[in-house]
Amino acid sequence: MQESSPTPLQSQHCAGRHPGGVLGGADEHVRRLHPAATAPENEDGVEGEDQHRCANHESERVPVAEMPELERYVLHLLADMDAKLRQAVDDFDFNTYVRCLSDFANNDLSAFFFDIRKDSLYCDAPTSPKRRAYRTVLDTLFHALVRYAAPVLVFTAEEVWAMRFPDAESVHLVEWPEVEAGWVNFDLADRWNELKAVRAIAFAAAERARADKTIRSTLEAKINVILTNEALRMLVLDHFDVHHGLVSEIFISSAVNILKAD
Protein backbone atom coordinates (compact mmCIF):
# COMPACT_ATOMS: atom_id res chain seq x y z
CA MET A 1 0.00 0.00 0.00
CA GLN A 2 1.35 3.44 -0.91
CA GLU A 3 2.26 5.57 2.07
CA SER A 4 0.19 8.73 2.30
CA SER A 5 1.85 12.12 2.37
CA PRO A 6 2.00 13.90 5.68
CA THR A 7 -0.54 16.57 6.37
CA PRO A 8 0.64 20.21 6.54
CA LEU A 9 0.58 19.97 10.34
CA GLN A 10 2.73 16.84 10.30
CA SER A 11 5.16 18.44 7.86
CA GLN A 12 5.49 21.48 10.07
CA HIS A 13 6.14 19.29 13.11
CA CYS A 14 8.87 17.35 11.30
CA ALA A 15 10.52 20.52 10.07
CA GLY A 16 10.81 21.70 13.64
CA ARG A 17 13.30 18.95 14.36
CA HIS A 18 15.94 20.53 12.19
CA PRO A 19 17.76 23.87 12.30
CA GLY A 20 15.99 26.29 10.04
CA GLY A 21 12.60 24.65 10.64
CA VAL A 22 9.80 26.00 12.76
CA LEU A 23 11.83 25.57 15.93
CA GLY A 24 14.93 27.12 14.41
CA GLY A 25 17.73 27.14 17.00
CA ALA A 26 15.36 26.47 19.89
CA ASP A 27 15.45 22.67 19.60
CA GLU A 28 18.59 22.49 21.76
CA HIS A 29 16.88 24.50 24.50
CA VAL A 30 13.88 22.18 24.37
CA ARG A 31 16.17 19.20 24.94
CA ARG A 32 17.72 20.97 27.93
CA LEU A 33 14.35 22.04 29.27
CA HIS A 34 12.86 18.54 29.27
CA PRO A 35 15.09 17.16 32.08
CA ALA A 36 14.75 20.46 33.94
CA ALA A 37 10.98 20.04 33.93
CA THR A 38 11.23 16.64 35.59
CA ALA A 39 14.23 17.34 37.84
CA PRO A 40 12.22 18.72 40.78
CA GLU A 41 10.44 15.38 41.09
CA ASN A 42 13.75 13.70 41.75
CA GLU A 43 15.55 16.51 43.55
CA ASP A 44 13.71 19.24 45.38
CA GLY A 45 10.31 18.41 44.17
CA VAL A 46 7.33 20.33 43.04
CA GLU A 47 5.38 17.27 42.05
CA GLY A 48 6.23 13.81 43.42
CA GLU A 49 5.40 13.44 47.13
CA ASP A 50 4.17 17.02 47.04
CA GLN A 51 2.62 16.69 50.48
CA HIS A 52 6.19 16.70 51.80
CA ARG A 53 7.54 19.37 49.47
CA CYS A 54 5.10 22.07 48.37
CA ALA A 55 3.03 24.20 50.69
CA ASN A 56 -0.40 22.67 50.17
CA HIS A 57 -2.29 24.26 53.03
CA GLU A 58 -2.95 27.97 53.39
CA SER A 59 -1.98 27.77 57.05
CA GLU A 60 1.53 26.74 56.01
CA ARG A 61 2.04 29.42 53.37
CA VAL A 62 4.27 32.39 54.18
CA PRO A 63 3.42 35.91 52.97
CA VAL A 64 6.00 37.31 50.58
CA ALA A 65 6.86 40.17 52.96
CA GLU A 66 7.85 37.61 55.64
CA MET A 67 10.03 35.46 53.38
CA PRO A 68 13.83 35.41 53.48
CA GLU A 69 15.54 37.50 50.83
CA LEU A 70 16.51 34.45 48.76
CA GLU A 71 12.88 33.42 48.27
CA ARG A 72 11.89 36.99 47.41
CA TYR A 73 14.75 37.17 44.92
CA VAL A 74 13.50 34.04 43.16
CA LEU A 75 10.00 35.50 42.96
CA HIS A 76 11.50 38.64 41.40
CA LEU A 77 13.29 36.48 38.83
CA LEU A 78 10.03 34.65 38.13
CA ALA A 79 8.21 37.95 37.59
CA ASP A 80 10.99 39.15 35.30
CA MET A 81 10.83 35.96 33.26
CA ASP A 82 7.04 36.16 33.06
CA ALA A 83 7.32 39.59 31.41
CA LYS A 84 9.89 38.28 28.92
CA LEU A 85 7.78 35.23 28.07
CA ARG A 86 4.69 37.33 27.46
CA GLN A 87 6.69 39.62 25.18
CA ALA A 88 8.09 36.62 23.32
CA VAL A 89 4.55 35.32 22.79
CA ASP A 90 3.43 38.70 21.45
CA ASP A 91 6.44 38.74 19.10
CA PHE A 92 5.97 35.09 18.03
CA ASP A 93 9.59 34.61 19.16
CA PHE A 94 9.67 30.93 20.00
CA ASN A 95 13.44 30.73 20.39
CA THR A 96 13.53 33.46 23.03
CA TYR A 97 10.58 31.89 24.84
CA VAL A 98 12.25 28.50 25.19
CA ARG A 99 15.68 29.95 25.97
CA CYS A 100 14.31 32.11 28.82
CA LEU A 101 12.43 29.18 30.30
CA SER A 102 15.38 26.83 29.96
CA ASP A 103 17.89 29.29 31.46
CA PHE A 104 15.60 30.01 34.41
CA ALA A 105 15.05 26.31 35.16
CA ASN A 106 18.68 25.30 34.80
CA ASN A 107 20.62 28.33 36.03
CA ASP A 108 18.42 30.20 38.50
CA LEU A 109 16.62 27.21 39.99
CA SER A 110 18.63 24.00 39.68
CA ALA A 111 22.15 25.45 39.94
CA PHE A 112 21.31 28.19 42.44
CA PHE A 113 18.03 28.19 44.39
CA PHE A 114 17.54 24.42 44.71
CA ASP A 115 21.25 23.91 45.36
CA ILE A 116 21.15 26.29 48.34
CA ARG A 117 17.80 25.35 49.84
CA LYS A 118 17.61 21.57 49.43
CA ASP A 119 19.09 20.91 52.89
CA SER A 120 16.42 23.10 54.47
CA LEU A 121 13.73 21.01 52.82
CA TYR A 122 14.98 17.75 54.29
CA CYS A 123 16.65 18.86 57.53
CA ASP A 124 14.67 21.78 58.99
CA ALA A 125 11.61 21.28 61.18
CA PRO A 126 8.20 21.43 59.45
CA THR A 127 7.48 24.60 61.40
CA SER A 128 10.71 26.31 60.33
CA PRO A 129 9.87 29.71 58.75
CA LYS A 130 12.63 29.23 56.17
CA ARG A 131 11.39 25.79 55.17
CA ARG A 132 7.79 27.00 54.98
CA ALA A 133 8.85 29.94 52.81
CA TYR A 134 10.80 27.59 50.53
CA ARG A 135 7.81 25.26 50.16
CA THR A 136 5.56 28.24 49.44
CA VAL A 137 7.85 29.34 46.63
CA LEU A 138 8.11 25.77 45.32
CA ASP A 139 4.34 25.70 45.03
CA THR A 140 4.33 29.05 43.23
CA LEU A 141 7.04 27.81 40.87
CA PHE A 142 5.12 24.63 40.14
CA HIS A 143 1.97 26.46 39.11
CA ALA A 144 3.93 28.93 36.98
CA LEU A 145 6.41 26.62 35.28
CA VAL A 146 3.98 23.87 34.37
CA ARG A 147 1.86 26.47 32.57
CA TYR A 148 4.86 28.10 30.88
CA ALA A 149 6.16 24.71 29.74
CA ALA A 150 2.82 23.48 28.40
CA PRO A 151 3.16 25.00 24.90
CA VAL A 152 6.64 23.50 24.34
CA LEU A 153 6.63 20.36 26.51
CA VAL A 154 3.08 19.38 25.74
CA PHE A 155 3.02 15.84 27.07
CA THR A 156 5.50 16.33 29.93
CA ALA A 157 3.54 19.30 31.28
CA GLU A 158 0.29 17.33 31.09
CA GLU A 159 1.85 14.35 32.86
CA VAL A 160 3.33 16.48 35.64
CA TRP A 161 0.05 18.36 36.11
CA ALA A 162 -2.03 15.17 36.22
CA MET A 163 0.34 13.57 38.71
CA ARG A 164 -0.30 16.33 41.21
CA PHE A 165 -3.92 17.10 40.30
CA PRO A 166 -5.35 13.87 38.85
CA ASP A 167 -8.96 15.11 38.97
CA ALA A 168 -8.31 18.57 37.50
CA GLU A 169 -8.87 19.66 33.93
CA SER A 170 -5.99 19.62 31.46
CA VAL A 171 -3.12 22.01 32.09
CA HIS A 172 -3.70 23.26 28.55
CA LEU A 173 -7.06 24.64 29.64
CA VAL A 174 -5.86 26.67 32.62
CA GLU A 175 -4.84 30.32 32.49
CA TRP A 176 -1.32 31.61 32.89
CA PRO A 177 -0.29 32.52 36.44
CA GLU A 178 -0.84 36.03 37.71
CA VAL A 179 2.36 37.74 38.82
CA GLU A 180 1.97 39.88 41.91
CA ALA A 181 3.34 43.41 41.76
CA GLY A 182 4.98 42.90 45.16
CA TRP A 183 7.33 40.30 43.71
CA VAL A 184 9.25 42.91 41.74
CA ASN A 185 12.11 44.36 43.79
CA PHE A 186 14.99 45.76 41.78
CA ASP A 187 17.07 46.85 44.79
CA LEU A 188 16.96 43.34 46.22
CA ALA A 189 17.70 41.84 42.81
CA ASP A 190 20.77 44.08 42.37
CA ARG A 191 22.18 42.85 45.69
CA TRP A 192 21.63 39.19 44.88
CA ASN A 193 22.95 39.52 41.35
CA GLU A 194 26.19 40.83 42.84
CA LEU A 195 26.34 37.95 45.30
CA LYS A 196 25.63 35.40 42.56
CA ALA A 197 28.55 36.79 40.57
CA VAL A 198 30.89 36.45 43.59
CA ARG A 199 29.53 32.95 44.25
CA ALA A 200 30.25 31.89 40.68
CA ILE A 201 33.90 32.97 41.03
CA ALA A 202 34.23 31.11 44.33
CA PHE A 203 32.65 27.99 42.85
CA ALA A 204 35.10 28.09 39.93
CA ALA A 205 37.99 28.09 42.42
CA ALA A 206 36.37 25.26 44.39
CA GLU A 207 35.95 23.25 41.19
CA ARG A 208 39.67 23.52 40.54
CA ALA A 209 40.36 22.32 44.09
CA ARG A 210 38.03 19.37 43.53
CA ALA A 211 39.76 18.53 40.28
CA ASP A 212 43.10 18.54 42.14
CA LYS A 213 41.49 16.31 44.81
CA THR A 214 42.31 18.91 47.47
CA ILE A 215 38.67 18.79 48.57
CA ARG A 216 35.75 16.52 47.76
CA SER A 217 33.06 19.22 47.96
CA THR A 218 32.66 22.88 48.81
CA LEU A 219 31.39 21.81 52.25
CA GLU A 220 35.00 20.95 53.09
CA ALA A 221 36.26 24.35 51.98
CA LYS A 222 36.85 27.54 53.89
CA ILE A 223 36.43 30.25 51.28
CA ASN A 224 38.24 33.58 51.51
CA VAL A 225 36.65 36.11 49.16
CA ILE A 226 38.89 39.11 48.54
CA LEU A 227 36.92 41.99 47.08
CA THR A 228 38.72 44.96 45.61
CA ASN A 229 35.41 46.82 45.36
CA GLU A 230 34.84 48.19 48.86
CA ALA A 231 31.21 49.07 48.12
CA LEU A 232 30.55 45.47 47.10
CA ARG A 233 32.34 44.16 50.18
CA MET A 234 30.21 46.31 52.47
CA LEU A 235 27.08 45.31 50.59
CA VAL A 236 27.82 41.65 51.22
CA LEU A 237 28.64 42.27 54.86
CA ASP A 238 25.62 44.49 55.47
CA HIS A 239 22.97 42.46 53.72
CA PHE A 240 24.11 38.87 54.10
CA ASP A 241 25.35 38.79 57.68
CA VAL A 242 28.39 36.55 57.39
CA HIS A 243 28.64 36.01 61.13
CA HIS A 244 25.31 34.19 61.27
CA GLY A 245 26.16 31.77 58.50
CA LEU A 246 23.96 33.07 55.69
CA VAL A 247 26.83 33.51 53.25
CA SER A 248 28.20 30.07 54.18
CA GLU A 249 24.80 28.64 53.34
CA ILE A 250 24.69 30.43 50.00
CA PHE A 251 28.24 29.35 49.14
CA ILE A 252 27.56 25.83 50.50
CA SER A 253 30.84 25.82 52.41
CA SER A 254 32.02 25.36 55.97
CA ALA A 255 33.03 29.01 56.29
CA VAL A 256 33.28 32.17 54.21
CA ASN A 257 35.42 35.22 54.95
CA ILE A 258 34.77 38.45 53.07
CA LEU A 259 38.16 40.19 53.04
CA LYS A 260 39.40 43.60 51.99
CA ALA A 261 42.11 43.75 49.36
CA ASP A 262 45.48 45.10 50.56
C-alpha positions, 0 to 999 in steps of 0.5 A: 500500500502506498504511504500517504503524504504527511498533512501540513501539520505533520510536515510542520512538526517534522521541520521543527526537528531541524535547524531552520525549521519551525523551531529554528535554533530552539530545539537544543533549549527544548532538549535541555528544558525537558530534564529540567521540567522533571528534575524537581520530582527527583531533587527538590520536588514540586510534584512527586510526594508534594505533600512533603515538598510544596506548601499545600495548606494555606496555614503553612504558606508564608506571605511574601513580605515575611520570606527570606531574601533568597525566596523573594529574589527568586519571585523577582526572577520569576516575575521578570521571566514572566514579562519576557515570556509574554513579550516573546509570545506577542512577538511570536519569538519561540526561540527566546521563549524557550531559551528564557524558560530553559535558562531560568530552570537550569541556572536560576533554579537548579544550579542556584536556588535548589542547590542552596535550599535543598538541605532546608527542605529535608533537615529543617523542622516542618514549622521552620519559617525558612522551610515553609517559605521555601515550600511556598515558593516551590508551590508558586514555581510549580503552578507557573512553570507547568503552565509556561512549559505546556506549549513547548513540553506538551506531554511532559507538562500534562503528565506532571500536572495530572500527577499532582492534580489527577482530577483537574482539567488539562493544564492546557485549559488553565490560564497563565499565572498572575504575577503579583506586583509585590514580587518585583524588587529591583534593589533586592535583585541588584544585591543578589545579582552581585552575590551570585557573581561572587559565588560563581567565582568562588565555585570556579575556584572550588571546582579547581580544588576538587579537580586537584582532589584537594577537597571533595566538595565545597562543604569541606572548603573555607572560602576567603573572598577578597573583594577589591570593590569596597562598596561590594564588600560592604554590601555583602557584609551588610545584607548577608550577615556573614557572622550568622552563616547566611553567606556560608549557606549560599556558598555551600561551604564550611566558612566564608570570609569576606576580606578587603584587598590590601 
